[in-house]
Amino acid sequence: MSFFDEADEPATATRTQPRRRRPSGGGRRPPSDRQAIQVRRGVAAAAILIVLVLIVVGVHSCQISQRNSALKDYNNNVGSLVQQSDQVSQQLFRELSTGGGSANANNLQNQLNETRVSADNQLSKVKSLSVPDEMRGAQQDMILAFQMRRDGIEQIAARIQEALGNSTNRDAVNSIASQMGRFYASDAVYKDYAIPLIIGALRSAGIGIGGTNGETIETGQFLPDIQWLTPTFVAGKIGAQGATPTGKATPGLHGHSLDSVSVGGNTLQTGSTNTIAASPPPAFTFHFTNGGQNNETNVKLTIKISGSSISGQTVVPQTTAGQSTTGQVTLSASPPAGSYTVTATVQPVLGEKNTANNTLTFPVTFQ
């Protein structure tokens, strides 16, 4: 073998191994994965639906709560204004019952004008109330009722001096009595129209009325007594000239006797001190008898407090011969605390000759 000859090395054949092919079908997941995705999507959709329902329910609940709160607030505001109007009524009729005749006319007119200002302020408050849609009808009636009260006071103040004059006062007294009819009508508008609408709106919203947790409905009344609709009663209360009996008495015995006087159901004693609360202004109930042979009209009852300008009077339209009756007199204001002599009198009627039993006096301590 030649030196340059090399032994043939066994040929090592290097073969390239073929690559494995991926399963056909691209990136598809197994069926179990697809089901899981669908389940998750369904759960997400259900969750979103539940959230939407909760939002809708929450918004609706908030709307209901706001509506109910608005209804309750309106009712409470109405009740507060009615209470304030009742206070104006007490002030008005206390001023009118002071009487005093023509000597007090100018002062009384000034007082009535101040009372009218209070009523006007209340009317403005009614008009400025926040009114839910369900209370629109009631609101219209409220405005009308308070307007009638304000206007009535204004007209009374305008005619009071004429009514208390020495002459030509009959028309003025009649005019004042007609304004009492305005007050009576305002009570009807409030009680018969506004209140049912308020109650209906509350009940429609599922809001309870009365009881421990229900809404309170204020049922105030402006006109204290329907006798104020009578001109003769008005004349007696304000001390107009027409209230004084004049002319010729009918034949027969005339007159009354004052039997007793009570306050708050307690009969006052003439021989011992009686203790009475000064505020609110006390009301004295007269128990008296027509001891004559004639029915009497426009019987005036008066209360006077010694050492004080505070007094009170009322007029009983008619008493019947031989029968007992009652009448109530409220003081024009609360007397200062202290001891006084209270004089109660059934004023003499036309033709009455014996007046010795018309008056009773009582020692009273106001506190």
C-alpha positions in Angstrom: 0.0 0.0 0.0 1.3 3.3 -1.0 2.5 5.8 1.5 0.0 8.4 0.1 -2.8 6.0 0.1 -5.2 6.5 3.0 -7.4 4.0 4.3 -11.0 4.6 3.5 -12.9 5.6 6.6 -16.4 4.4 6.9 -18.8 6.9 5.7 -21.0 8.3 8.5 -24.2 9.3 7.0 -25.8 12.1 9.0 -29.5 12.1 8.2 -31.7 15.0 9.1 -34.5 13.7 11.3 -37.9 14.8 10.0 -39.8 17.4 12.2 -43.0 16.4 13.9 -46.1 18.1 12.5 -48.5 19.7 14.9 -51.9 18.3 14.9 -54.1 19.9 12.4 -56.8 22.3 13.6 -54.7 25.4 14.4 -55.2 26.9 18.1 -58.5 25.3 19.0 -59.0 24.5 22.6 -60.6 21.3 23.8 -64.4 21.2 24.2 -64.1 21.4 28.0 -62.3 24.8 27.7 -65.1 26.2 25.5 -67.8 25.2 28.0 -65.9 26.8 30.8 -65.7 30.1 28.9 -69.4 30.0 28.1 -70.2 29.4 31.8 -68.0 32.3 32.9 -69.7 34.5 30.3 -73.1 33.5 31.5 -72.2 34.2 35.1 -70.8 37.6 34.2 -74.0 38.4 32.3 -76.1 37.3 35.2 -74.1 39.4 37.6 -74.4 42.5 35.4 -78.2 41.9 35.2 -78.4 41.6 39.0 -76.5 44.8 39.4 -78.7 46.6 37.0 -81.8 45.3 38.8 -80.4 46.4 42.1 -79.6 49.9 40.7 -83.2 50.2 39.3 -84.7 49.0 42.6 -82.4 51.3 44.6 -83.3 54.3 42.4 -87.0 53.5 42.7 -86.7 53.1 46.4 -84.9 56.5 46.7 -87.6 58.1 44.6 -90.4 56.7 46.8 -88.5 57.7 50.0 -88.1 61.3 48.6 -91.7 61.5 47.6 -92.9 60.3 51.0 -90.6 62.7 52.7 -91.9 65.5 50.6 -95.5 64.6 51.4 -94.8 64.4 55.1 -92.9 67.7 55.1 -95.8 69.4 53.3 -98.4 68.1 55.8 -96.2 69.1 58.8 -95.7 72.6 57.3 -99.4 72.9 56.8 -100.1 71.9 60.4 -97.6 74.4 61.7 -99.2 77.3 59.7 -102.7 76.3 60.8 -101.5 76.4 64.4 -100.1 79.9 63.8 -103.4 80.9 62.2 -105.3 79.7 65.3 -103.1 82.0 67.3 -104.0 84.9 65.1 -107.6 84.0 65.6 -107.3 84.0 69.4 -105.6 87.4 69.2 -108.2 88.8 66.8 -111.2 87.8 68.9 -109.6 88.8 72.1 -109.1 92.3 70.7 -112.7 92.5 69.4 -114.0 91.2 72.8 -112.3 94.0 74.7 -115.1 96.3 73.7 -114.7 99.8 75.1 -117.0 101.6 72.6 -116.0 104.7 70.7 -113.3 105.7 73.2 -111.3 102.6 72.3 -112.0 102.7 68.5 -108.6 104.1 67.3 -106.6 101.9 69.6 -108.6 98.8 68.5 -108.1 99.6 64.8 -104.3 99.8 65.3 -104.4 96.4 67.0 -106.4 94.9 64.2 -104.0 96.3 61.6 -101.1 94.6 63.5 -103.1 91.3 63.5 -103.7 91.7 59.8 -99.9 92.0 59.2 -99.5 88.6 61.0 -102.2 87.0 58.8 -100.6 88.5 55.7 -97.2 87.0 56.7 -98.9 83.6 57.1 -100.5 83.8 53.7 -97.0 84.5 52.2 -95.6 81.5 53.9 -98.5 79.3 52.5 -97.7 80.6 49.0 -94.0 79.8 49.4 -94.5 76.2 50.5 -92.7 73.4 48.6 -95.6 71.5 47.1 -95.5 67.9 45.9 -97.6 67.2 42.8 -100.0 65.1 44.8 -100.7 68.1 47.0 -101.4 70.7 44.3 -105.2 70.6 44.9 -104.8 70.9 48.7 -102.4 73.8 48.2 -104.9 75.8 46.2 -107.5 75.4 49.0 -104.9 76.4 51.6 -104.1 79.6 49.7 -107.8 80.4 49.4 -108.5 79.8 53.1 -105.6 81.9 54.3 -106.5 84.7 51.8 -110.0 84.8 53.2 -108.7 85.2 56.7 -106.3 87.9 55.8 -108.9 89.8 53.8 -111.5 89.5 56.6 -109.2 91.0 59.2 -108.4 93.8 56.8 -112.0 94.6 56.2 -112.9 94.5 59.9 -110.0 96.9 60.7 -111.3 99.2 58.0 -114.9 99.4 59.5 -114.2 99.2 63.3 -114.1 102.9 64.0 -117.3 103.5 62.1 -118.9 100.6 63.9 -117.9 102.1 67.3 -119.0 105.6 66.3 -121.9 107.5 67.9 -124.1 107.2 64.9 -124.6 105.4 61.5 -122.9 102.3 62.8 -125.5 99.7 61.9 -124.1 99.1 58.4 -120.5 98.9 59.7 -121.6 96.3 62.3 -123.4 94.3 59.7 -120.2 94.5 57.5 -118.1 93.1 60.3 -120.6 90.3 60.9 -120.3 89.5 57.2 -116.6 89.2 57.5 -117.2 86.6 60.2 -118.9 84.7 57.4 -115.7 84.8 55.5 -113.9 83.3 58.4 -116.6 80.6 58.7 -116.1 79.8 54.9 -112.3 79.6 55.3 -112.8 76.9 58.0 -115.0 75.0 55.6 -112.5 75.3 52.7 -109.7 74.0 54.9 -111.6 71.2 56.8 -114.0 70.0 54.0 -111.6 70.3 51.0 -107.9 70.7 51.9 -107.8 68.1 54.7 -109.5 65.3 52.6 -107.0 66.0 49.8 -104.0 65.9 52.1 -105.2 62.7 53.8 -105.9 61.1 50.4 -102.4 61.9 49.1 -100.8 60.5 52.2 -102.8 57.3 52.1 -102.2 56.8 48.4 -98.5 56.8 49.2 -99.0 54.2 51.9 -98.4 56.7 54.7 -100.4 56.1 57.9 -102.6 58.7 59.5 -102.8 59.1 63.3 -101.8 56.7 66.0 -98.3 56.4 67.4 -96.4 56.5 64.1 -98.9 58.0 61.7 -99.1 61.6 60.4 -100.9 64.2 62.5 -103.6 66.2 60.7 -104.1 69.6 62.2 -107.8 70.5 62.4 -107.7 74.1 63.6 -110.7 76.4 63.4 -110.5 80.2 62.9 -114.0 81.3 63.9 -114.5 80.4 67.6 -118.3 80.7 67.7 -121.0 80.9 65.1 -122.7 83.6 67.2 -120.1 86.0 65.7 -122.2 85.7 62.5 -125.0 87.7 64.2 -124.7 91.5 64.0 -126.3 91.9 67.5 -123.7 89.6 69.0 -120.9 91.5 67.2 -122.3 94.8 68.4 -122.3 93.6 72.0 -118.8 92.2 71.8 -117.2 95.3 70.4 -119.3 97.7 72.6 -121.1 99.4 69.7 -123.9 101.8 70.5 -126.5 99.5 69.0 -125.8 96.9 71.7 -127.3 99.1 74.4 -131.1 98.4 74.9 -133.2 101.4 74.1 -136.9 102.1 73.6 -139.9 101.0 75.6 -140.0 97.7 77.5 -142.8 95.2 76.9 -145.3 94.7 79.8 -144.4 92.3 82.6 -141.4 91.5 84.8 -137.9 91.7 83.2 -134.5 90.7 84.6 -131.9 88.1 85.4 -130.1 86.8 88.4 -126.5 85.7 88.4 -126.4 82.3 90.2 -122.7 81.4 90.0 -119.5 81.7 88.0 -117.0 79.0 87.2 -113.6 78.7 85.6 -112.4 75.4 84.2 -115.4 73.6 85.7 -114.6 74.9 89.2 -117.2 77.2 90.8 -115.7 80.4 92.2 -116.4 81.1 95.9 -117.4 84.6 97.1 -116.1 84.1 100.6 -112.6 82.6 100.0 -109.7 83.2 97.7 -109.9 81.5 94.3 -106.6 80.6 92.5 -106.7 80.8 88.7 -104.0 80.3 86.1 -103.4 83.7 84.3 -102.3 82.2 81.0 -103.9 81.6 78.6 -106.5 84.3 79.4 -109.1 82.5 81.5 -112.7 82.0 80.5 -115.4 82.7 83.0 -118.7 80.7 82.6 -121.8 82.5 83.9 -124.7 80.5 85.2 -127.7 82.8 85.3 -131.5 82.7 85.2 -134.1 84.8 83.4 -136.4 85.4 86.4 -138.8 87.6 84.4 -141.9 87.1 82.4 -140.3 87.9 79.0 -137.8 86.4 76.8 -134.8 88.8 76.6 -132.4 89.4 73.7 -128.8 90.6 73.5 -128.0 90.0 77.2 -124.5 91.4 77.9 -122.2 89.6 80.4 -119.1 91.4 81.7 -116.0 90.6 83.7 -113.9 93.3 85.3 -110.5 93.0 87.2 -109.9 95.5 90.0 -106.9 97.8 89.4 -106.5 96.6 85.9 -107.7 97.6 82.4 -108.1 93.9 81.5 -111.7 92.9 81.1 -114.0 90.8 79.0 -117.6 90.7 77.7 -119.9 88.6 75.6 -123.5 88.8 74.5 -126.0 86.0 74.8 -128.4 86.4 71.9 -131.5 85.3 73.8 -132.7 84.0 77.2 -136.1 82.4 77.9 -138.4 83.5 80.7 -138.1 81.3 83.8 -135.2 79.3 82.5 -131.5 79.1 83.3 -128.7 79.5 80.8 -125.0 80.0 80.5 -122.6 82.3 78.8 -118.8 82.4 78.6 -116.6 85.5 78.9 -112.9 85.4 78.1 -110.5 88.0 79.4 -109.0 90.3 76.8 -105.5 89.4 78.0 -103.7 87.5 80.7 -103.6 89.5 84.0 -100.4 90.0 85.8 -99.8 87.5 88.7 -101.3 88.8 91.9 -104.5 89.1 94.0 -107.5 91.0 92.6 -111.2 91.3 93.0 -113.1 89.9 90.0 -116.6 91.4 89.3 -119.0 89.4 87.2 -122.2 91.1 86.0 -125.2 90.3 83.9 -126.0 93.8 82.6 -129.5 95.0 83.1 -132.0 94.6 80.3 -134.6 97.0 79.1 -137.3 97.3 81.8 -135.3 95.6 84.6 -135.9 97.2 87.9 -134.2 94.9 90.4 -130.5 94.7 89.7 -129.3 93.6 93.2 -128.8 90.0 92.1 -127.1 90.8 88.8 -123.5 90.9 90.1 -121.1 88.6 92.0 -117.6 89.5 93.2 -114.8 87.1 94.0 -111.3 87.4 95.5 -109.0 85.8 92.9 -105.3 85.2 92.9 -103.9 84.9 89.3 -100.7 82.9 89.0 
